[in-house]
Amino acid sequence: MSDGTSKTKRVFTGQNLFLITALAVGHTLMHCVQQGWYIFLPSIKETFGLSDVQYGVIESVRSASNSALQIPAGALSDILSKHWVIIISSALLGLGFAYGVLGMAPNYATVLLAAVLVGLSIALWHPSALSILSARFAERRGLALSIHGMGGNLGNAAGPAVIGLLIGAVAWQKASLIMAAPMVMIAVVLWIVLRGIPGLESKNGTGRQYLSALKDLVKNRTILGLIVSSGLRAMGNSSIFAFFSLYCKEDLGFSTTKVGFYYALMMASGIVSQPLLGYLSDRFDRKIVIIPSLMLMGLFEIVLVWSGSGVGLALVVIAIGLFIYAIGAIFQAAVMDVAPEEAGATTIAFMFGSSALFTVPSPTIAGWISETYGTPNVFLYSGALVLISAVIVMILPMDRKSIKT
C-alpha cells in the first residue's frame, strides 16, 4: 500500500482530507472553463460564419489533442509520481494560456489551435490527480473519486452560467480573456499549498517491468470492456455537450445567457448524484450502479428530442445531468479496481485517452447529422451510443469480491 494510504475506513482525515479538498477545488475551476467552452462555441460559429460540420470539427480537434497526450501524460505521471503537483498545476496554466489564445483568435485556424491547447491541458490533470486519490483512498475509492468528480460538476454548473452571463455583457473574446486569469492564479496557489504532500512511491522498477505492467493492462478483458463502454458513452456525451448549446440558441431561439442557464441546470443536478452513486458503488457493486445509470441517461437523451422549450426541457435536462458526469467516476473506480498498482496513472490515462479517441469523429458526425437532418437528431444518435455502452457492461465480469484494495 502506498505511503499515506490508510488501512482503516477513516481515510477522510488529516492530510488526506486536505488533499481531496484542494484537488476538488482545482477540479472545479478546471471544469468551469472546460464546460464553459461549449457556451463559447455558438458565438464562435456566428462570428466566423462556420457550417455545422466546421462547428463539430472544433470539438473533434479538441478530443484528438486530448487523446494524443493522455498515454504520455499517464506514463509521465507514473514515472514522475513524486512531482505530481507540478503536473496538475501545469494543466491549469495550460488552460489559462488556451483561453488567452481563444480570446485573441482572428480566424478559424486560431480557434482550432485554442481547441488543441484545451485538449492537451485537460489531459495533464486526471492521471496524476486520480491516481494519487485512488491510492490514498483505496478502501473508499468510488466515494473519493466521486467527491473529486463532484468538484468537477460544481465547475460544470458554474462555468456555463458564468460564461453565459459574461457573453451577454461583453464580447465573447473579452469573456475568454477574463476566464484566463483565474486559471493562472489558482495554478500557483495549488502548487504552493500541495507541494508539501508527498507523491506516490514509484513501483515501476525497470522500464521492462513497467512495460510488462502495460501489457497486462491491455490484455485485461474487464479493463478493455470498460474502456470500450466508456468510449461509446463519451462519444454520445461529446455530441450532447457540443450541440445542446447550439440547439438552444438556433432551434429554440434562446439568448446566450439563457443557454448558459439551461446548460448549468444539466450540470448542477449531478452535484448531488455523483457522491451518492460513488457511495452505492462502494457499498454494493460497480455494475449495479453503472448499468441502470447508462440506460436511464440514454433514454433521457432520446426524450430530449420531444421535450419542448419550457418545463419539459428543464426536467429532461436535469434528469440527463444526474448521470452524464457522475457515471464517469464509477467507470474510473471500476478500472482502478483491477489495474496494476505500478501503472495507476497510466491506467487512468489509457481510459481517458481511449475515450477521447472514441470522441474524435463523433462531433463531426453529429455536425453532419445536424446539417442534414436537423440538430434534434443528434440527440437520438447520442442516446443510442449510451444504450449500446450499457449492453457492453452487462456482459463484463466485474465481481468486486475478488478485487484487492
C-alpha positions as CSV (number, residue, x, y, z in Angstrom):
1,M,0.0,0.0,0.0
2,S,1.3,3.4,-0.9
3,D,2.6,5.9,1.7
4,G,-0.3,7.8,3.1
5,T,-3.0,5.2,2.3
6,S,-5.0,4.3,5.4
7,K,-5.7,0.7,6.2
8,T,-8.8,1.7,8.1
9,K,-12.1,3.1,7.0
10,R,-11.2,6.5,8.5
11,V,-9.4,7.8,5.5
12,F,-11.1,11.2,5.2
13,T,-9.0,12.8,7.9
14,G,-5.9,15.0,8.2
15,Q,-3.6,15.3,5.2
16,N,-5.9,13.1,3.1
17,L,-8.9,15.4,3.8
18,F,-6.9,18.4,2.8
19,L,-5.6,16.7,-0.3
20,I,-9.1,15.7,-1.6
21,T,-10.5,19.2,-0.8
22,A,-7.7,21.0,-2.6
23,L,-7.9,18.8,-5.7
24,A,-11.7,19.1,-5.8
25,V,-11.4,22.9,-5.8
26,G,-8.8,22.7,-8.6
27,H,-11.1,20.3,-10.5
28,T,-14.0,22.8,-10.0
29,L,-12.1,25.6,-11.7
30,M,-10.8,23.4,-14.5
31,H,-14.3,22.1,-15.3
32,C,-15.6,25.6,-15.0
33,V,-13.6,26.7,-18.1
34,Q,-13.7,23.3,-19.7
35,Q,-17.5,23.2,-19.7
36,G,-17.9,26.8,-20.4
37,W,-16.1,26.1,-23.7
38,Y,-19.4,24.8,-25.1
39,I,-21.1,28.2,-24.4
40,F,-18.4,30.0,-26.5
41,L,-18.9,27.7,-29.5
42,P,-22.2,29.1,-30.8
43,S,-20.8,32.6,-30.7
44,I,-17.6,31.4,-32.4
45,K,-19.7,29.8,-35.1
46,E,-21.6,33.1,-35.7
47,T,-18.5,35.3,-35.7
48,F,-16.6,33.2,-38.2
49,G,-19.6,32.1,-40.3
50,L,-19.0,28.3,-39.7
51,S,-21.0,25.4,-41.1
52,D,-22.4,22.8,-38.6
53,V,-19.6,20.4,-39.8
54,Q,-16.9,23.1,-39.2
55,Y,-18.5,23.7,-35.8
56,G,-18.3,20.0,-34.9
57,V,-14.6,19.8,-36.1
58,I,-13.7,22.2,-33.3
59,E,-14.7,19.7,-30.7
60,S,-13.2,16.8,-32.7
61,V,-9.8,18.6,-32.8
62,R,-10.0,19.2,-29.0
63,S,-10.7,15.5,-28.5
64,A,-7.9,14.4,-30.8
65,S,-5.3,16.5,-29.0
66,N,-6.6,15.2,-25.6
67,S,-6.3,11.6,-26.8
68,A,-2.8,12.1,-28.2
69,L,-1.4,13.3,-24.9
70,Q,-3.3,11.0,-22.5
71,I,-1.0,8.0,-22.6
72,P,2.3,10.0,-22.5
73,A,0.8,12.1,-19.6
74,G,-0.1,8.9,-17.7
75,A,3.3,7.4,-18.2
76,L,4.9,10.7,-17.1
77,S,2.7,10.8,-14.0
78,D,3.7,7.2,-13.1
79,I,7.4,7.8,-13.7
80,L,7.5,11.3,-12.1
81,S,4.9,10.5,-9.4
82,K,6.8,12.5,-6.8
83,H,6.3,15.6,-8.9
84,W,2.6,15.2,-9.3
85,V,1.8,18.7,-8.1
86,I,3.9,20.3,-10.9
87,I,1.9,18.3,-13.4
88,I,-1.6,19.3,-12.2
89,S,-0.5,22.9,-11.8
90,S,0.7,22.8,-15.4
91,A,-2.8,21.6,-16.5
92,L,-4.4,24.8,-15.1
93,L,-1.7,27.0,-16.5
94,G,-2.2,25.5,-19.9
95,L,-5.9,26.1,-19.8
96,G,-5.3,29.8,-18.9
97,F,-3.0,30.1,-21.9
98,A,-5.5,28.3,-24.2
99,Y,-8.3,30.8,-23.2
100,G,-5.9,33.7,-23.8
101,V,-5.3,32.4,-27.4
102,L,-9.0,32.0,-27.9
103,G,-9.7,35.5,-26.8
104,M,-7.3,36.9,-29.3
105,A,-8.3,34.5,-32.2
106,P,-8.5,36.4,-35.5
107,N,-9.7,33.4,-37.5
108,Y,-11.0,29.8,-37.5
109,A,-7.5,28.3,-37.6
110,T,-6.6,30.1,-34.3
111,V,-9.8,28.8,-32.7
112,L,-8.6,25.3,-33.7
113,L,-5.2,26.0,-32.1
114,A,-7.0,27.0,-28.9
115,A,-9.0,23.8,-29.0
116,V,-5.8,21.8,-29.3
117,L,-4.3,23.6,-26.2
118,V,-7.5,23.0,-24.2
119,G,-7.3,19.3,-25.0
120,L,-3.6,19.0,-24.2
121,S,-4.1,20.8,-20.8
122,I,-7.0,18.7,-19.7
123,A,-5.0,15.6,-20.4
124,L,-2.5,16.5,-17.8
125,W,-4.8,16.7,-14.9
126,H,-6.6,13.4,-14.5
127,P,-3.8,10.8,-14.5
128,S,-1.9,12.4,-11.6
129,A,-4.9,13.6,-9.6
130,L,-6.9,10.4,-9.9
131,S,-4.0,8.0,-9.3
132,I,-3.0,9.7,-6.1
133,L,-6.6,9.7,-4.8
134,S,-7.1,6.1,-5.9
135,A,-4.1,5.0,-3.9
136,R,-4.7,7.1,-0.7
137,F,-8.4,6.2,-0.6
138,A,-8.3,2.6,-1.8
139,E,-10.9,1.5,0.7
140,R,-13.3,4.3,-0.3
141,R,-12.2,4.6,-3.9
142,G,-15.6,5.1,-5.5
143,L,-16.6,7.8,-3.0
144,A,-13.3,9.6,-3.2
145,L,-13.2,9.7,-7.0
146,S,-16.9,10.8,-6.9
147,I,-16.1,13.7,-4.5
148,H,-13.3,14.7,-6.8
149,G,-15.8,14.4,-9.7
150,M,-18.4,16.4,-7.7
151,G,-15.9,19.3,-7.7
152,G,-15.8,19.0,-11.4
153,N,-19.6,19.0,-11.5
154,L,-19.7,22.3,-9.5
155,G,-17.5,23.8,-12.2
156,N,-19.7,22.2,-14.9
157,A,-22.7,24.0,-13.4
158,A,-21.0,27.3,-12.6
159,G,-19.0,27.7,-15.9
160,P,-21.8,27.7,-18.4
161,A,-23.9,30.1,-16.2
162,V,-21.0,32.5,-15.6
163,I,-19.8,32.5,-19.2
164,G,-23.4,32.8,-20.4
165,L,-23.7,36.0,-18.3
166,L,-20.3,37.3,-19.4
167,I,-21.0,36.8,-23.1
168,G,-24.4,38.5,-22.5
169,A,-22.5,41.5,-21.1
170,V,-19.3,41.7,-23.2
171,A,-18.0,40.2,-26.4
172,W,-17.1,36.5,-26.3
173,Q,-13.4,37.3,-27.0
174,K,-13.2,39.6,-23.9
175,A,-15.0,37.0,-21.8
176,S,-12.4,34.4,-22.8
177,L,-9.6,36.6,-21.7
178,I,-11.4,37.3,-18.4
179,M,-11.6,33.5,-17.8
180,A,-7.9,33.0,-18.4
181,A,-6.7,35.0,-15.5
182,P,-8.1,32.8,-12.6
183,M,-6.5,29.7,-14.1
184,V,-3.0,31.1,-13.7
185,M,-3.6,32.3,-10.2
186,I,-5.2,29.0,-9.0
187,A,-2.3,27.0,-10.6
188,V,0.2,28.9,-8.5
189,V,-1.9,28.6,-5.3
190,L,-2.3,24.8,-5.8
191,W,1.4,24.4,-6.3
192,I,2.1,26.3,-3.1
193,V,-0.4,24.5,-0.8
194,L,0.1,21.0,-2.2
195,R,3.9,20.8,-2.7
196,G,4.4,19.6,0.8
197,I,2.3,16.5,0.2
198,P,4.4,13.6,-0.9
199,G,3.6,11.8,-4.2
200,L,3.3,8.1,-4.5
201,E,6.4,5.9,-4.3
202,S,7.3,4.7,-7.7
203,K,6.8,0.9,-8.1
204,N,7.8,0.8,-11.7
205,G,11.2,-0.6,-11.1
206,T,12.9,-1.1,-14.5
207,G,11.5,0.1,-17.8
208,R,11.0,-3.6,-18.7
209,Q,8.8,-4.1,-15.5
210,Y,6.8,-1.0,-16.5
211,L,6.2,-2.3,-20.0
212,S,5.2,-5.7,-18.6
213,A,2.6,-3.9,-16.4
214,L,1.2,-2.2,-19.5
215,K,1.0,-5.5,-21.4
216,D,-1.1,-6.9,-18.5
217,L,-3.3,-3.8,-18.7
218,V,-4.2,-4.1,-22.4
219,K,-4.8,-7.9,-22.0
220,N,-7.3,-7.5,-19.2
221,R,-10.8,-8.2,-20.6
222,T,-12.6,-6.2,-18.0
223,I,-10.4,-3.1,-18.4
224,L,-10.8,-3.3,-22.2
225,G,-14.5,-3.8,-22.0
226,L,-14.9,-0.8,-19.6
227,I,-12.8,1.3,-21.9
228,V,-14.9,0.5,-24.9
229,S,-18.1,1.1,-23.0
230,S,-16.8,4.3,-21.6
231,G,-15.7,5.4,-25.0
232,L,-19.1,4.9,-26.6
233,R,-20.6,6.8,-23.7
234,A,-18.1,9.6,-24.3
235,M,-19.0,9.7,-28.0
236,G,-22.6,10.3,-27.1
237,N,-21.8,12.8,-24.4
238,S,-19.4,14.8,-26.6
239,S,-22.2,15.3,-29.1
240,I,-24.7,16.4,-26.4
241,F,-22.1,18.8,-25.0
242,A,-21.3,20.4,-28.3
243,F,-24.8,20.6,-29.8
244,F,-27.1,21.2,-26.9
245,S,-26.0,24.8,-26.7
246,L,-26.3,25.2,-30.5
247,Y,-29.8,23.6,-30.3
248,C,-30.9,26.0,-27.6
249,K,-29.6,29.1,-29.5
250,E,-30.5,28.3,-33.1
251,D,-33.6,25.9,-32.8
252,L,-35.2,27.3,-29.6
253,G,-34.1,30.9,-30.1
254,F,-32.6,31.3,-26.6
255,S,-30.2,34.1,-25.6
256,T,-26.7,33.2,-24.7
257,T,-27.5,33.9,-21.0
258,K,-30.5,31.5,-21.2
259,V,-28.4,28.9,-23.0
260,G,-25.9,29.1,-20.1
261,F,-28.6,28.7,-17.6
262,Y,-30.0,25.5,-19.2
263,Y,-26.6,24.1,-19.6
264,A,-25.8,24.9,-15.9
265,L,-29.1,23.2,-14.9
266,M,-27.9,20.0,-16.6
267,M,-24.6,20.1,-14.9
268,A,-25.9,21.1,-11.4
269,S,-28.1,18.0,-10.9
270,G,-25.0,15.8,-10.9
271,I,-23.5,17.6,-7.9
272,V,-25.7,15.6,-5.5
273,S,-25.9,12.3,-7.5
274,Q,-22.2,11.9,-8.1
275,P,-21.1,11.2,-4.4
276,L,-24.3,9.2,-3.9
277,L,-23.6,6.9,-6.9
278,G,-20.0,6.6,-5.7
279,Y,-21.1,5.5,-2.3
280,L,-23.5,3.0,-3.7
281,S,-20.9,1.5,-6.0
282,D,-18.6,1.1,-2.9
283,R,-21.4,-0.3,-0.8
284,F,-22.8,-2.7,-3.3
285,D,-21.3,-3.1,-6.8
286,R,-20.0,-1.0,-9.6
287,K,-22.0,-2.9,-12.2
288,I,-25.3,-2.5,-10.3
289,V,-24.8,1.3,-10.5
290,I,-23.4,1.6,-14.0
291,I,-25.9,-0.3,-16.0
292,P,-29.2,1.4,-14.9
293,S,-27.4,4.8,-14.9
294,L,-26.4,4.4,-18.5
295,M,-29.8,3.1,-19.6
296,L,-31.6,6.0,-18.0
297,M,-29.2,8.5,-19.4
298,G,-29.5,7.1,-22.9
299,L,-33.3,7.1,-22.7
300,F,-33.5,10.7,-21.4
301,E,-31.1,11.9,-24.2
302,I,-33.6,10.4,-26.8
303,V,-36.5,12.0,-25.0
304,L,-34.8,15.4,-25.3
305,V,-35.9,15.5,-28.9
306,W,-39.5,15.9,-27.8
307,S,-39.1,17.9,-24.6
308,G,-40.0,21.3,-26.0
309,S,-38.6,24.6,-24.7
310,G,-40.1,25.1,-21.2
311,V,-40.6,22.9,-18.1
312,G,-40.3,19.7,-20.1
313,L,-36.9,20.7,-21.4
314,A,-35.8,21.7,-17.9
315,L,-36.9,18.3,-16.4
316,V,-35.2,16.2,-19.1
317,V,-32.0,18.3,-18.8
318,I,-31.9,17.8,-15.0
319,A,-32.5,14.0,-15.5
320,I,-29.6,13.7,-18.0
321,G,-27.4,15.7,-15.7
322,L,-27.9,13.2,-12.9
323,F,-25.7,10.7,-14.8
324,I,-23.8,12.5,-17.6
325,Y,-20.7,13.1,-15.5
326,A,-21.4,11.2,-12.3
327,I,-21.2,7.8,-14.0
328,G,-17.7,8.7,-15.2
329,A,-16.2,8.4,-11.7
330,I,-17.7,5.0,-11.3
331,F,-16.1,3.8,-14.5
332,Q,-12.8,5.2,-13.2
333,A,-13.2,3.4,-9.9
334,A,-14.1,0.1,-11.7
335,V,-11.0,0.3,-13.9
336,M,-8.7,1.2,-10.9
337,D,-10.2,-1.8,-9.0
338,V,-8.4,-4.2,-11.4
339,A,-5.5,-2.0,-12.6
340,P,-1.9,-3.0,-11.9
341,E,-0.7,-0.9,-9.0
342,E,2.5,0.2,-10.6
343,A,0.7,1.7,-13.6
344,G,-2.2,3.5,-11.9
345,A,-1.8,6.9,-13.6
346,T,-1.2,5.2,-17.0
347,T,-4.4,3.2,-16.5
348,I,-6.4,6.4,-15.9
349,A,-4.7,7.9,-18.9
350,F,-5.4,4.8,-21.0
351,M,-9.1,5.1,-20.1
352,F,-9.3,8.9,-20.7
353,G,-7.2,8.7,-23.8
354,S,-9.3,5.9,-25.3
355,S,-12.5,7.7,-24.5
356,A,-11.1,10.8,-26.2
357,L,-10.0,8.8,-29.2
358,F,-13.6,7.5,-29.5
359,T,-14.9,11.0,-29.4
360,V,-12.6,12.4,-32.1
361,P,-15.0,11.7,-35.0
362,S,-18.2,12.0,-33.0
363,P,-18.8,15.8,-33.0
364,T,-18.0,15.9,-36.7
365,I,-20.5,13.1,-37.3
366,A,-23.0,14.9,-35.2
367,G,-22.4,18.1,-37.3
368,W,-23.2,16.1,-40.4
369,I,-26.4,14.8,-38.8
370,S,-27.3,18.3,-37.6
371,E,-26.7,19.8,-41.1
372,T,-28.5,17.0,-42.9
373,Y,-31.4,16.0,-40.6
374,G,-31.6,18.8,-38.0
375,T,-30.0,19.3,-34.6
376,P,-32.6,17.3,-32.6
377,N,-31.5,14.1,-34.4
378,V,-28.1,14.5,-32.8
379,F,-29.7,13.5,-29.5
380,L,-31.1,10.3,-31.0
381,Y,-27.5,9.4,-32.1
382,S,-26.1,10.3,-28.7
383,G,-28.8,8.3,-26.8
384,A,-28.2,5.2,-29.0
385,L,-24.5,5.2,-28.3
386,V,-25.1,5.4,-24.5
387,L,-27.6,2.5,-24.6
388,I,-25.0,0.3,-26.5
389,S,-22.4,1.1,-23.8
390,A,-24.8,-0.2,-21.2
391,V,-25.2,-3.5,-23.1
392,I,-21.4,-3.9,-23.1
393,V,-21.2,-3.5,-19.3
394,M,-23.9,-6.2,-18.9
395,I,-21.6,-8.9,-20.3
396,L,-18.4,-7.9,-18.4
397,P,-17.1,-9.8,-15.4
398,M,-16.9,-7.2,-12.6
399,D,-17.0,-9.1,-9.2
400,R,-15.5,-6.7,-6.6
401,K,-15.2,-9.5,-4.0
402,S,-12.0,-10.6,-5.7
403,I,-10.6,-7.1,-6.0
404,K,-7.7,-6.1,-3.8
405,T,-7.9,-2.7,-2.1
